[in-house]
Each structure stands twice: as structure tokens, then as C-alpha cells.
Amino acid sequence: MTTKGLPRVLCVDDDRRTLDIVTRIVSRLPVECISTERPSHALELAREQAPDLLVLDLMMPGITGWELLARIRHENPAARMRVVVVSAKDDAIERTIAKNVAQVDLFMGKPFDTDELASSVAQLLDLAGVVGPREVEAPES
């Protein structure tokens, strides 16, 4: 938790458009939202900010989402960070890894439902009485 008492959410996706959408969804909840397109920066932010929840893409340049998650957890094994994977790499193998190996809290394929993401984040952070945000429009191309 932050000094303001709000849970911290770190959003990581190398696709700027998707990151903007995810950040807007999460920012409408009573949380402190931090985001980055760069996995190396995500590692630094996780170290410095100790997020309560991570929203993570899997396919990123230089390091996969699974590798990034493993490094974050290795650096702070005592932390109980909730994890939501949002990925276009939505197949049985990735879902099996998510559930049985990486032990993430939720796996969502892209495209994803914005209300479902908001509700899931609120539920995972135990934000009692929080209703999901209004529908978020995709930014203009």
C-alpha cells in the first residue's frame, strides 16, 4: 500500500495503445497506477514501488512477461503481489503456465473486456463496493 493508503498497481505492456487503455481502466479505481512500456523499467519500478498488483503482457522485446515476473518475484520473495496477465498469446499452453507454474491470479486474452478487467482488479485488491469504470474507448489511431 502507498502512504496514501491506496493499493499500488503496476501495468506493463510494450504496446503503447494497450498500455494507455489498461492504465485508464485501472486509474479509474481507487488505486495508485504506475505504468511502463519497458520491461527493464518495470523491474526497477517493482523494486522501488512494491506494487500490490501487476498487470502484465507476455510478449515484450528482450524479455518475456514470464521472465519479468520471475525476476520481480526473485528480488522480493516475501511480497504478496497479485498478478493479472493480459496477453494476445492466449492458448492452452500459456494458460497452463499461468495457472500451474507462474501461479497468476487471472489470465485474460486480448482483446479483453474493460469492465471485466476493472472488476477483476477491484476484486483482487479487495476494493469493497467499487463498481467497474465506465466503458473505455480505444484511442484514435
N, CA, C and O atoms as a GROMACS GRO file, in nm:
protein
  564
    1MET      N    1   0.083  -0.119   0.000
    1MET     CA    2   0.000   0.000   0.000
    1MET      C    3   0.088   0.125   0.000
    1MET      O    4   0.200   0.125   0.051
    2THR      N    5   0.035   0.227  -0.058
    2THR     CA    6   0.106   0.353  -0.063
    2THR      C    7   0.088   0.429   0.068
    2THR      O    8   0.010   0.388   0.154
    3THR      N    9   0.160   0.537   0.081
    3THR     CA   10   0.145   0.619   0.200
    3THR      C   11   0.005   0.679   0.208
    3THR      O   12  -0.042   0.713   0.316
    4LYS      N   13  -0.062   0.693   0.094
    4LYS     CA   14  -0.199   0.744   0.091
    4LYS      C   15  -0.299   0.635   0.130
    4LYS      O   16  -0.419   0.663   0.141
    5GLY      N   17  -0.253   0.514   0.150
    5GLY     CA   18  -0.342   0.404   0.184
    5GLY      C   19  -0.404   0.337   0.063
    5GLY      O   20  -0.485   0.246   0.079
    6LEU      N   21  -0.370   0.380  -0.056
    6LEU     CA   22  -0.423   0.320  -0.177
    6LEU      C   23  -0.333   0.208  -0.225
    6LEU      O   24  -0.210   0.218  -0.217
    7PRO      N   25  -0.392   0.100  -0.275
    7PRO     CA   26  -0.308  -0.005  -0.334
    7PRO      C   27  -0.237   0.047  -0.459
    7PRO      O   28  -0.288   0.135  -0.529
    8ARG      N   29  -0.120  -0.007  -0.484
    8ARG     CA   30  -0.040   0.032  -0.600
    8ARG      C   31  -0.054  -0.075  -0.708
    8ARG      O   32  -0.043  -0.194  -0.679
    9VAL      N   33  -0.077  -0.032  -0.831
    9VAL     CA   34  -0.089  -0.123  -0.945
    9VAL      C   35   0.015  -0.084  -1.049
    9VAL      O   36   0.022   0.032  -1.091
   10LEU      N   37   0.096  -0.181  -1.089
   10LEU     CA   38   0.196  -0.161  -1.194
   10LEU      C   39   0.146  -0.229  -1.321
   10LEU      O   40   0.120  -0.349  -1.322
   11CYS      N   41   0.134  -0.150  -1.429
   11CYS     CA   42   0.088  -0.201  -1.558
   11CYS      C   43   0.207  -0.202  -1.654
   11CYS      O   44   0.276  -0.102  -1.670
   12VAL      N   45   0.229  -0.317  -1.720
   12VAL     CA   46   0.343  -0.330  -1.811
   12VAL      C   47   0.296  -0.390  -1.943
   12VAL      O   48   0.244  -0.502  -1.948
   13ASP      N   49   0.315  -0.314  -2.050
   13ASP     CA   50   0.284  -0.363  -2.185
   13ASP      C   51   0.366  -0.282  -2.282
   13ASP      O   52   0.368  -0.159  -2.274
   14ASP      N   53   0.435  -0.347  -2.375
   14ASP     CA   54   0.519  -0.275  -2.470
   14ASP      C   55   0.439  -0.205  -2.579
   14ASP      O   56   0.494  -0.123  -2.653
   15ASP      N   57   0.311  -0.237  -2.591
   15ASP     CA   58   0.225  -0.172  -2.689
   15ASP      C   59   0.161  -0.050  -2.624
   15ASP      O   60   0.079  -0.063  -2.533
   16ARG      N   61   0.198   0.068  -2.668
   16ARG     CA   62   0.154   0.194  -2.606
   16ARG      C   63   0.002   0.206  -2.605
   16ARG      O   64  -0.055   0.250  -2.505
   17ARG      N   65  -0.064   0.167  -2.712
   17ARG     CA   66  -0.210   0.178  -2.718
   17ARG      C   67  -0.277   0.091  -2.611
   17ARG      O   68  -0.366   0.137  -2.540
   18THR      N   69  -0.233  -0.032  -2.601
   18THR     CA   70  -0.290  -0.122  -2.499
   18THR      C   71  -0.257  -0.071  -2.360
   18THR      O   72  -0.343  -0.072  -2.272
   19LEU      N   73  -0.135  -0.026  -2.339
   19LEU     CA   74  -0.096   0.026  -2.208
   19LEU      C   75  -0.181   0.146  -2.169
   19LEU      O   76  -0.221   0.159  -2.053
   20ASP      N   77  -0.210   0.234  -2.265
   20ASP     CA   78  -0.295   0.350  -2.238
   20ASP      C   79  -0.435   0.306  -2.194
   20ASP      O   80  -0.491   0.363  -2.100
   21ILE      N   81  -0.490   0.207  -2.261
   21ILE     CA   82  -0.624   0.159  -2.226
   21ILE      C   83  -0.623   0.097  -2.087
   21ILE      O   84  -0.708   0.129  -2.004
   22VAL      N   85  -0.528   0.008  -2.062
   22VAL     CA   86  -0.520  -0.059  -1.931
   22VAL      C   87  -0.500   0.045  -1.820
   22VAL      O   88  -0.563   0.037  -1.715
   23THR      N   89  -0.414   0.142  -1.844
   23THR     CA   90  -0.386   0.245  -1.744
   23THR      C   91  -0.511   0.328  -1.716
   23THR      O   92  -0.539   0.361  -1.600
   24ARG      N   93  -0.586   0.362  -1.820
   24ARG     CA   94  -0.709   0.439  -1.799
   24ARG      C   95  -0.812   0.359  -1.719
   24ARG      O   96  -0.881   0.414  -1.633
   25ILE      N   97  -0.822   0.230  -1.746
   25ILE     CA   98  -0.916   0.145  -1.672
   25ILE      C   99  -0.878   0.140  -1.525
   25ILE      O  100  -0.960   0.163  -1.438
   26VAL      N  101  -0.752   0.109  -1.499
   26VAL     CA  102  -0.704   0.094  -1.362
   26VAL      C  103  -0.708   0.226  -1.287
   26VAL      O  104  -0.738   0.229  -1.168
   27SER      N  105  -0.676   0.336  -1.355
   27SER     CA  106  -0.672   0.468  -1.290
   27SER      C  107  -0.809   0.516  -1.243
   27SER      O  108  -0.817   0.604  -1.158
   28ARG      N  109  -0.914   0.459  -1.295
   28ARG     CA  110  -1.049   0.498  -1.251
   28ARG      C  111  -1.088   0.429  -1.121
   28ARG      O  112  -1.193   0.458  -1.064
   29LEU      N  113  -1.006   0.338  -1.075
   29LEU     CA  114  -1.028   0.271  -0.947
   29LEU      C  115  -0.953   0.347  -0.838
   29LEU      O  116  -0.864   0.426  -0.869
   30PRO      N  117  -0.987   0.325  -0.712
   30PRO     CA  118  -0.914   0.392  -0.604
   30PRO      C  119  -0.779   0.324  -0.577
   30PRO      O  120  -0.760   0.256  -0.476
   31VAL      N  121  -0.686   0.346  -0.671
   31VAL     CA  122  -0.552   0.288  -0.664
   31VAL      C  123  -0.452   0.392  -0.712
   31VAL      O  124  -0.488   0.492  -0.774
   32GLU      N  125  -0.327   0.366  -0.683
   32GLU     CA  126  -0.218   0.443  -0.743
   32GLU      C  127  -0.169   0.360  -0.860
   32GLU      O  128  -0.123   0.248  -0.841
   33CYS      N  129  -0.179   0.414  -0.980
   33CYS     CA  130  -0.144   0.340  -1.101
   33CYS      C  131  -0.009   0.388  -1.154
   33CYS      O  132   0.015   0.507  -1.171
   34ILE      N  133   0.078   0.291  -1.180
   34ILE     CA  134   0.211   0.317  -1.235
   34ILE      C  135   0.218   0.235  -1.363
   34ILE      O  136   0.172   0.121  -1.365
   35SER      N  137   0.276   0.289  -1.470
   35SER     CA  138   0.282   0.212  -1.594
   35SER      C  139   0.412   0.236  -1.668
   35SER      O  140   0.477   0.339  -1.652
   36THR      N  141   0.448   0.138  -1.749
   36THR     CA  142   0.566   0.149  -1.833
   36THR      C  143   0.557   0.055  -1.952
   36THR      O  144   0.496  -0.052  -1.945
   37GLU      N  145   0.620   0.098  -2.062
   37GLU     CA  146   0.630   0.015  -2.182
   37GLU      C  147   0.756  -0.072  -2.180
   37GLU      O  148   0.768  -0.166  -2.258
   38ARG      N  149   0.849  -0.040  -2.093
   38ARG     CA  150   0.979  -0.107  -2.094
   38ARG      C  151   0.991  -0.208  -1.980
   38ARG      O  152   0.980  -0.171  -1.863
   39PRO      N  153   1.012  -0.335  -2.011
   39PRO     CA  154   1.028  -0.436  -1.907
   39PRO      C  155   1.140  -0.405  -1.808
   39PRO      O  156   1.127  -0.432  -1.689
   40SER      N  157   1.251  -0.348  -1.856
   40SER     CA  158   1.362  -0.316  -1.765
   40SER      C  159   1.319  -0.209  -1.665
   40SER      O  160   1.360  -0.212  -1.549
   41HIS      N  161   1.238  -0.116  -1.709
   41HIS     CA  162   1.187  -0.012  -1.620
   41HIS      C  163   1.086  -0.072  -1.523
   41HIS      O  164   1.078  -0.030  -1.408
   42ALA      N  165   1.010  -0.170  -1.569
   42ALA     CA  166   0.912  -0.238  -1.482
   42ALA      C  167   0.982  -0.305  -1.365
   42ALA      O  168   0.932  -0.300  -1.252
   43LEU      N  169   1.095  -0.366  -1.390
   43LEU     CA  170   1.172  -0.430  -1.284
   43LEU      C  171   1.216  -0.327  -1.180
   43LEU      O  172   1.207  -0.351  -1.059
   44GLU      N  173   1.263  -0.214  -1.228
   44GLU     CA  174   1.306  -0.105  -1.139
   44GLU      C  175   1.187  -0.050  -1.060
   44GLU      O  176   1.198  -0.027  -0.939
   45LEU      N  177   1.074  -0.028  -1.127
   45LEU     CA  178   0.955   0.022  -1.059
   45LEU      C  179   0.904  -0.076  -0.954
   45LEU      O  180   0.863  -0.036  -0.845
   46ALA      N  181   0.906  -0.204  -0.987
   46ALA     CA  182   0.861  -0.305  -0.891
   46ALA      C  183   0.950  -0.304  -0.767
   46ALA      O  184   0.902  -0.319  -0.655
   47ARG      N  185   1.078  -0.286  -0.789
   47ARG     CA  186   1.174  -0.282  -0.679
   47ARG      C  187   1.148  -0.159  -0.591
   47ARG      O  188   1.148  -0.169  -0.468
   48GLU      N  189   1.128  -0.044  -0.653
   48GLU     CA  190   1.112   0.082  -0.580
   48GLU      C  191   0.972   0.102  -0.522
   48GLU      O  192   0.958   0.156  -0.412
   49GLN      N  193   0.870   0.061  -0.595
   49GLN     CA  194   0.732   0.094  -0.560
   49GLN      C  195   0.655  -0.018  -0.489
   49GLN      O  196   0.550   0.008  -0.431
   50ALA      N  197   0.706  -0.141  -0.492
   50ALA     CA  198   0.642  -0.256  -0.427
   50ALA      C  199   0.491  -0.261  -0.457
   50ALA      O  200   0.410  -0.243  -0.367
   51PRO      N  201   0.455  -0.286  -0.584
   51PRO     CA  202   0.313  -0.286  -0.619
   51PRO      C  203   0.236  -0.399  -0.551
   51PRO      O  204   0.291  -0.505  -0.520
   52ASP      N  205   0.109  -0.373  -0.530
   52ASP     CA  206   0.019  -0.474  -0.474
   52ASP      C  207  -0.035  -0.565  -0.583
   52ASP      O  208  -0.073  -0.679  -0.557
   53LEU      N  209  -0.038  -0.512  -0.706
   53LEU     CA  210  -0.089  -0.589  -0.819
   53LEU      C  211  -0.013  -0.551  -0.944
   53LEU      O  212   0.022  -0.435  -0.965
   54LEU      N  213   0.013  -0.650  -1.027
   54LEU     CA  214   0.084  -0.632  -1.153
   54LEU      C  215  -0.009  -0.673  -1.266
   54LEU      O  216  -0.063  -0.784  -1.265
   55VAL      N  217  -0.028  -0.584  -1.366
   55VAL     CA  218  -0.100  -0.618  -1.489
   55VAL      C  219   0.008  -0.631  -1.595
   55VAL      O  220   0.078  -0.534  -1.626
   56LEU      N  221   0.021  -0.750  -1.652
   56LEU     CA  222   0.139  -0.784  -1.730
   56LEU      C  223   0.108  -0.844  -1.866
   56LEU      O  224   0.024  -0.933  -1.878
   57ASP      N  225   0.175  -0.793  -1.969
   57ASP     CA  226   0.173  -0.852  -2.102
   57ASP      C  227   0.279  -0.961  -2.107
   57ASP      O  228   0.375  -0.957  -2.030
   58LEU      N  229   0.263  -1.058  -2.196
   58LEU     CA  230   0.363  -1.166  -2.206
   58LEU      C  231   0.466  -1.143  -2.315
   58LEU      O  232   0.584  -1.173  -2.295
   59MET      N  233   0.424  -1.091  -2.429
   59MET     CA  234   0.516  -1.077  -2.543
   59MET      C  235   0.574  -0.936  -2.548
   59MET      O  236   0.509  -0.841  -2.592
   60MET      N  237   0.698  -0.927  -2.501
   60MET     CA  238   0.767  -0.798  -2.499
   60MET      C  239   0.909  -0.817  -2.551
   60MET      O  240   0.962  -0.928  -2.545
   61PRO      N  241   0.970  -0.711  -2.602
   61PRO     CA  242   1.106  -0.724  -2.655
   61PRO      C  243   1.210  -0.745  -2.546
   61PRO      O  244   1.208  -0.678  -2.443
   62GLY      N  245   1.299  -0.837  -2.570
   62GLY     CA  246   1.412  -0.858  -2.478
   62GLY      C  247   1.385  -0.951  -2.362
   62GLY      O  248   1.477  -1.018  -2.315
   63ILE      N  249   1.263  -0.957  -2.316
   63ILE     CA  250   1.229  -1.040  -2.201
   63ILE      C  251   1.079  -1.074  -2.209
   63ILE      O  252   0.998  -0.987  -2.241
   64THR      N  253   1.045  -1.196  -2.180
   64THR     CA  254   0.902  -1.230  -2.181
   64THR      C  255   0.839  -1.186  -2.049
   64THR      O  256   0.907  -1.159  -1.951
   65GLY      N  257   0.709  -1.178  -2.050
   65GLY     CA  258   0.637  -1.146  -1.928
   65GLY      C  259   0.664  -1.247  -1.818
   65GLY      O  260   0.674  -1.211  -1.701
   66TRP      N  261   0.676  -1.375  -1.856
   66TRP     CA  262   0.705  -1.479  -1.757
   66TRP      C  263   0.842  -1.455  -1.693
   66TRP      O  264   0.857  -1.468  -1.571
   67GLU      N  265   0.942  -1.419  -1.775
   67GLU     CA  266   1.076  -1.392  -1.722
   67GLU      C  267   1.074  -1.270  -1.630
   67GLU      O  268   1.136  -1.271  -1.524
   68LEU      N  269   1.002  -1.166  -1.672
   68LEU     CA  270   0.993  -1.046  -1.590
   68LEU      C  271   0.927  -1.077  -1.455
   68LEU      O  272   0.975  -1.034  -1.351
   69LEU      N  273   0.820  -1.152  -1.459
   69LEU     CA  274   0.751  -1.190  -1.335
   69LEU      C  275   0.843  -1.270  -1.244
   69LEU      O  276   0.847  -1.245  -1.123
   70ALA      N  277   0.916  -1.364  -1.299
   70ALA     CA  278   1.009  -1.444  -1.219
   70ALA      C  279   1.116  -1.357  -1.155
   70ALA      O  280   1.152  -1.377  -1.039
   71ARG      N  281   1.168  -1.260  -1.230
   71ARG     CA  282   1.270  -1.170  -1.174
   71ARG      C  283   1.215  -1.082  -1.064
   71ARG      O  284   1.280  -1.062  -0.962
   72ILE      N  285   1.094  -1.030  -1.083
   72ILE     CA  286   1.031  -0.947  -0.980
   72ILE      C  287   1.012  -1.028  -0.853
   72ILE      O  288   1.043  -0.982  -0.743
   73ARG      N  289   0.960  -1.149  -0.868
   73ARG     CA  290   0.936  -1.234  -0.751
   73ARG      C  291   1.067  -1.277  -0.684
   73ARG      O  292   1.073  -1.288  -0.562
   74HIS      N  293   1.171  -1.300  -0.764
   74HIS     CA  294   1.300  -1.340  -0.710
   74HIS      C  295   1.361  -1.228  -0.624
   74HIS      O  296   1.421  -1.254  -0.520
   75GLU      N  297   1.344  -1.105  -0.669
   75GLU     CA  298   1.401  -0.991  -0.597
   75GLU      C  299   1.327  -0.961  -0.466
   75GLU      O  300   1.384  -0.901  -0.375
   76ASN      N  301   1.202  -1.003  -0.458
   76ASN     CA  302   1.126  -0.978  -0.336
   76ASN      C  303   1.034  -1.096  -0.308
   76ASN      O  304   0.912  -1.086  -0.325
   77PRO      N  305   1.092  -1.208  -0.264
   77PRO     CA  306   1.013  -1.330  -0.246
   77PRO      C  307   0.908  -1.321  -0.136
   77PRO      O  308   0.814  -1.401  -0.137
   78ALA      N  309   0.920  -1.229  -0.044
   78ALA     CA  310   0.824  -1.218   0.066
   78ALA      C  311   0.697  -1.142   0.026
   78ALA      O  312   0.594  -1.153   0.092
   79ALA      N  313   0.705  -1.065  -0.082
   79ALA     CA  314   0.591  -0.983  -0.123
   79ALA      C  315   0.478  -1.070  -0.175
   79ALA      O  316   0.502  -1.172  -0.240
   80ARG      N  317   0.357  -1.030  -0.146
   80ARG     CA  318   0.239  -1.099  -0.199
   80ARG      C  319   0.172  -1.009  -0.300
   80ARG      O  320   0.072  -0.943  -0.271
   81MET      N  321   0.229  -1.007  -0.418
   81MET     CA  322   0.178  -0.925  -0.526
   81MET      C  323   0.080  -1.008  -0.608
   81MET      O  324   0.113  -1.119  -0.651
   82ARG      N  325  -0.040  -0.955  -0.630
   82ARG     CA  326  -0.137  -1.021  -0.716
   82ARG      C  327  -0.095  -0.997  -0.860
   82ARG      O  328  -0.032  -0.896  -0.890
   83VAL      N  329  -0.130  -1.090  -0.951
   83VAL     CA  330  -0.085  -1.078  -1.090
   83VAL      C  331  -0.201  -1.108  -1.186
   83VAL      O  332  -0.270  -1.209  -1.174
   84VAL      N  333  -0.219  -1.015  -1.281
   84VAL     CA  334  -0.315  -1.032  -1.390
   84VAL      C  335  -0.236  -1.029  -1.520
   84VAL      O  336  -0.168  -0.931  -1.549
   85VAL      N  337  -0.244  -1.135  -1.597
   85VAL     CA  338  -0.180  -1.140  -1.728
   85VAL      C  339  -0.285  -1.104  -1.832
   85VAL      O  340  -0.394  -1.162  -1.834
   86VAL      N  341  -0.251  -1.008  -1.919
   86VAL     CA  342  -0.336  -0.969  -2.030
   86VAL      C  343  -0.251  -0.984  -2.155
   86VAL      O  344  -0.159  -0.906  -2.178
   87SER      N  345  -0.283  -1.087  -2.237
   87SER     CA  346  -0.193  -1.118  -2.347
   87SER      C  347  -0.267  -1.166  -2.472
   87SER      O  348  -0.371  -1.230  -2.464
   88ALA      N  349  -0.210  -1.132  -2.587
   88ALA     CA  350  -0.260  -1.184  -2.714
   88ALA      C  351  -0.217  -1.330  -2.731
   88ALA      O  352  -0.274  -1.403  -2.812
   89LYS      N  353  -0.120  -1.371  -2.655
   89LYS     CA  354  -0.071  -1.509  -2.659
   89LYS      C  355  -0.163  -1.593  -2.569
   89LYS      O  356  -0.124  -1.638  -2.461
   90ASP      N  357  -0.285  -1.612  -2.617
   90ASP     CA  358  -0.390  -1.677  -2.540
   90ASP      C  359  -0.414  -1.818  -2.594
   90ASP      O  360  -0.496  -1.838  -2.684
   91ASP      N  361  -0.342  -1.912  -2.538
   91ASP     CA  362  -0.362  -2.051  -2.578
   91ASP      C  363  -0.352  -2.141  -2.456
   91ASP      O  364  -0.322  -2.095  -2.346
   92ALA      N  365  -0.378  -2.268  -2.476
   92ALA     CA  366  -0.382  -2.363  -2.364
   92ALA      C  367  -0.248  -2.372  -2.292
   92ALA      O  368  -0.245  -2.385  -2.169
   93ILE      N  369  -0.138  -2.364  -2.363
   93ILE     CA  370  -0.006  -2.373  -2.300
   93ILE      C  371   0.017  -2.254  -2.208
   93ILE      O  372   0.060  -2.271  -2.093
   94GLU      N  373  -0.012  -2.133  -2.256
   94GLU     CA  374   0.010  -2.013  -2.173
   94GLU      C  375  -0.082  -2.014  -2.051
   94GLU      O  376  -0.041  -1.975  -1.942
   95ARG      N  377  -0.206  -2.058  -2.070
   95ARG     CA  378  -0.298  -2.064  -1.956
   95ARG      C  379  -0.254  -2.168  -1.854
   95ARG      O  380  -0.272  -2.149  -1.734
   96THR      N  381  -0.195  -2.280  -1.901
   96THR     CA  382  -0.143  -2.382  -1.809
   96THR      C  383  -0.024  -2.328  -1.732
   96THR      O  384  -0.013  -2.350  -1.611
   97ILE      N  385   0.065  -2.259  -1.800
   97ILE     CA  386   0.180  -2.196  -1.733
   97ILE      C  387   0.129  -2.096  -1.629
   97ILE      O  388   0.178  -2.093  -1.516
   98ALA      N  389   0.032  -2.014  -1.668
   98ALA     CA  390  -0.021  -1.912  -1.578
   98ALA      C  391  -0.076  -1.974  -1.450
   98ALA      O  392  -0.049  -1.926  -1.340
   99LYS      N  393  -0.153  -2.078  -1.466
   99LYS     CA  394  -0.219  -2.139  -1.351
   99LYS      C  395  -0.125  -2.226  -1.268
   99LYS      O  396  -0.122  -2.214  -1.145
  100ASN      N  397  -0.048  -2.312  -1.332
  100ASN     CA  398   0.028  -2.414  -1.261
  100ASN      C  399   0.174  -2.381  -1.233
  100ASN      O  400   0.233  -2.434  -1.139
  101VAL      N  401   0.232  -2.294  -1.312
  101VAL     CA  402   0.374  -2.262  -1.293
  101VAL      C  403   0.390  -2.122  -1.235
  101VAL      O  404   0.449  -2.105  -1.128
  102ALA      N  405   0.337  -2.023  -1.305
  102ALA     CA  406   0.353  -1.884  -1.261
  102ALA      C  407   0.256  -1.848  -1.150
  102ALA      O  408   0.277  -1.749  -1.079
  103GLN      N  409   0.152  -1.925  -1.134
  103GLN     CA  410   0.052  -1.904  -1.030
  103GLN      C  411  -0.001  -1.761  -1.029
  103GLN      O  412  -0.003  -1.694  -0.925
  104VAL      N  413  -0.044  -1.716  -1.147
  104VAL     CA  414  -0.104  -1.584  -1.156
  104VAL      C  415  -0.250  -1.592  -1.109
  104VAL      O  416  -0.310  -1.699  -1.105
  105ASP      N  417  -0.303  -1.478  -1.073
  105ASP     CA  418  -0.440  -1.473  -1.022
  105ASP      C  419  -0.544  -1.474  -1.133
  105ASP      O  420  -0.654  -1.526  -1.114
  106LEU      N  421  -0.510  -1.418  -1.248
  106LEU     CA  422  -0.605  -1.411  -1.359
  106LEU      C  423  -0.530  -1.401  -1.490
  106LEU      O  424  -0.430  -1.332  -1.501
  107PHE      N  425  -0.581  -1.472  -1.590
  107PHE     CA  426  -0.527  -1.466  -1.726
  107PHE      C  427  -0.639  -1.420  -1.817
  107PHE      O  428  -0.745  -1.481  -1.821
  108MET      N  429  -0.615  -1.310  -1.890
  108MET     CA  430  -0.713  -1.258  -1.985
  108MET      C  431  -0.649  -1.248  -2.122
  108MET      O  432  -0.538  -1.197  -2.137
  109GLY      N  433  -0.719  -1.298  -2.222
  109GLY     CA  434  -0.672  -1.286  -2.359
  109GLY      C  435  -0.707  -1.150  -2.417
  109GLY      O  436  -0.802  -1.085  -2.373
  110LYS      N  437  -0.629  -1.107  -2.515
  110LYS     CA  438  -0.658  -0.983  -2.587
  110LYS      C  439  -0.736  -1.020  -2.712
  110LYS      O  440  -0.703  -1.121  -2.775
  111PRO      N  441  -0.835  -0.946  -2.751
  111PRO     CA  442  -0.885  -0.827  -2.682
  111PRO      C  443  -0.958  -0.868  -2.555
  111PRO      O  444  -1.011  -0.979  -2.544
  112PHE      N  445  -0.962  -0.777  -2.459
  112PHE     CA  446  -1.022  -0.807  -2.330
  112PHE      C  447  -1.140  -0.715  -2.305
  112PHE      O  448  -1.152  -0.609  -2.367
  113ASP      N  449  -1.225  -0.756  -2.214
  113ASP     CA  450  -1.341  -0.676  -2.175
  113ASP      C  451  -1.297  -0.577  -2.068
  113ASP      O  452  -1.246  -0.618  -1.963
  114THR      N  453  -1.315  -0.449  -2.092
  114THR     CA  454  -1.267  -0.346  -1.999
  114THR      C  455  -1.335  -0.354  -1.863
  114THR      O  456  -1.271  -0.336  -1.760
  115ASP      N  457  -1.466  -0.381  -1.863
  115ASP     CA  458  -1.537  -0.393  -1.735
  115ASP      C  459  -1.489  -0.513  -1.656
  115ASP      O  460  -1.478  -0.508  -1.533
  116GLU      N  461  -1.460  -0.623  -1.727
  116GLU     CA  462  -1.410  -0.743  -1.659
  116GLU      C  463  -1.273  -0.717  -1.596
  116GLU      O  464  -1.246  -0.761  -1.485
  117LEU      N  465  -1.187  -0.645  -1.668
  117LEU     CA  466  -1.056  -0.612  -1.613
  117LEU      C  467  -1.071  -0.526  -1.488
  117LEU      O  468  -1.007  -0.552  -1.386
  118ALA      N  469  -1.154  -0.423  -1.496
  118ALA     CA  470  -1.174  -0.334  -1.381
  118ALA      C  471  -1.230  -0.410  -1.262
  118ALA      O  472  -1.182  -0.395  -1.149
  119SER      N  473  -1.331  -0.491  -1.286
  119SER     CA  474  -1.393  -0.569  -1.177
  119SER      C  475  -1.294  -0.666  -1.116
  119SER      O  476  -1.290  -0.684  -0.994
  120SER      N  477  -1.215  -0.730  -1.200
  120SER     CA  478  -1.117  -0.827  -1.151
  120SER      C  479  -1.009  -0.761  -1.067
  120SER      O  480  -0.972  -0.813  -0.962
  121VAL      N  481  -0.959  -0.646  -1.112
  121VAL     CA  482  -0.858  -0.574  -1.035
  121VAL      C  483  -0.917  -0.531  -0.901
  121VAL      O  484  -0.854  -0.546  -0.797
  122ALA      N  485  -1.039  -0.478  -0.904
  122ALA     CA  486  -1.104  -0.436  -0.779
  122ALA      C  487  -1.122  -0.555  -0.685
  122ALA      O  488  -1.098  -0.542  -0.564
  123GLN      N  489  -1.162  -0.668  -0.737
  123GLN     CA  490  -1.182  -0.788  -0.654
  123GLN      C  491  -1.050  -0.838  -0.598
  123GLN      O  492  -1.042  -0.871  -0.479
  124LEU      N  493  -0.947  -0.845  -0.681
  124LEU     CA  494  -0.817  -0.894  -0.634
  124LEU      C  495  -0.756  -0.804  -0.528
  124LEU      O  496  -0.681  -0.851  -0.442
  125LEU      N  497  -0.787  -0.676  -0.533
  125LEU     CA  498  -0.735  -0.581  -0.434
  125LEU      C  499  -0.832  -0.560  -0.318
  125LEU      O  500  -0.807  -0.479  -0.229
  126ASP      N  501  -0.942  -0.633  -0.321
  126ASP     CA  502  -1.043  -0.626  -0.216
  126ASP      C  503  -1.092  -0.482  -0.195
  126ASP      O  504  -1.097  -0.432  -0.083
  127LEU      N  505  -1.127  -0.420  -0.305
  127LEU     CA  506  -1.179  -0.284  -0.302
  127LEU      C  507  -1.331  -0.292  -0.288
  127LEU      O  508  -1.404  -0.280  -0.386
  128ALA      N  509  -1.376  -0.314  -0.167
  128ALA     CA  510  -1.518  -0.336  -0.139
  128ALA      C  511  -1.605  -0.222  -0.190
  128ALA      O  512  -1.574  -0.104  -0.168
  129GLY      N  513  -1.712  -0.257  -0.257
  129GLY     CA  514  -1.808  -0.158  -0.302
  129GLY      C  515  -1.767  -0.081  -0.426
  129GLY      O  516  -1.836   0.012  -0.467
  130VAL      N  517  -1.655  -0.119  -0.486
  130VAL     CA  518  -1.611  -0.048  -0.605
  130VAL      C  519  -1.677  -0.110  -0.727
  130VAL      O  520  -1.672  -0.231  -0.747
  131VAL      N  521  -1.739  -0.026  -0.807
  131VAL     CA  522  -1.800  -0.071  -0.931
  131VAL      C  523  -1.701  -0.044  -1.042
  131VAL      O  524  -1.627   0.054  -1.036
  132GLY      N  525  -1.698  -0.130  -1.143
  132GLY     CA  526  -1.606  -0.112  -1.256
  132GLY      C  527  -1.627   0.022  -1.323
  132GLY      O  528  -1.734   0.082  -1.312
  133PRO      N  529  -1.525   0.070  -1.394
  133PRO     CA  530  -1.534   0.201  -1.459
  133PRO      C  531  -1.631   0.197  -1.576
  133PRO      O  532  -1.670   0.091  -1.625
  134ARG      N  533  -1.667   0.316  -1.620
  134ARG     CA  534  -1.745   0.325  -1.743
  134ARG      C  535  -1.662   0.266  -1.855
  134ARG      O  536  -1.540   0.257  -1.846
  135GLU      N  537  -1.729   0.227  -1.960
  135GLU     CA  538  -1.658   0.166  -2.073
  135GLU      C  539  -1.552   0.263  -2.124
  135GLU      O  540  -1.576   0.383  -2.137
  136VAL      N  541  -1.435   0.209  -2.153
  136VAL     CA  542  -1.324   0.289  -2.201
  136VAL      C  543  -1.314   0.272  -2.351
  136VAL      O  544  -1.306   0.159  -2.401
  137GLU      N  545  -1.312   0.381  -2.423
  137GLU     CA  546  -1.299   0.377  -2.567
  137GLU      C  547  -1.153   0.359  -2.606
  137GLU      O  548  -1.063   0.411  -2.539
  138ALA      N  549  -1.131   0.286  -2.713
  138ALA     CA  550  -0.995   0.273  -2.765
  138ALA      C  551  -0.953   0.407  -2.822
  138ALA      O  552  -1.034   0.476  -2.884
  139PRO      N  553  -0.826   0.446  -2.802
  139PRO     CA  554  -0.780   0.574  -2.857
  139PRO      C  555  -0.782   0.572  -3.009
  139PRO      O  556  -0.770   0.467  -3.072
  140GLU      N  557  -0.799   0.689  -3.068
  140GLU     CA  558  -0.798   0.701  -3.213
  140GLU      C  559  -0.661   0.665  -3.268
  140GLU      O  560  -0.559   0.696  -3.208
  141SER      N  561  -0.659   0.598  -3.381
  141SER     CA  562  -0.532   0.559  -3.443
  141SER      C  563  -0.471   0.674  -3.517
  141SER      O  564  -0.364   0.660  -3.576
   0.00000   0.00000   0.00000
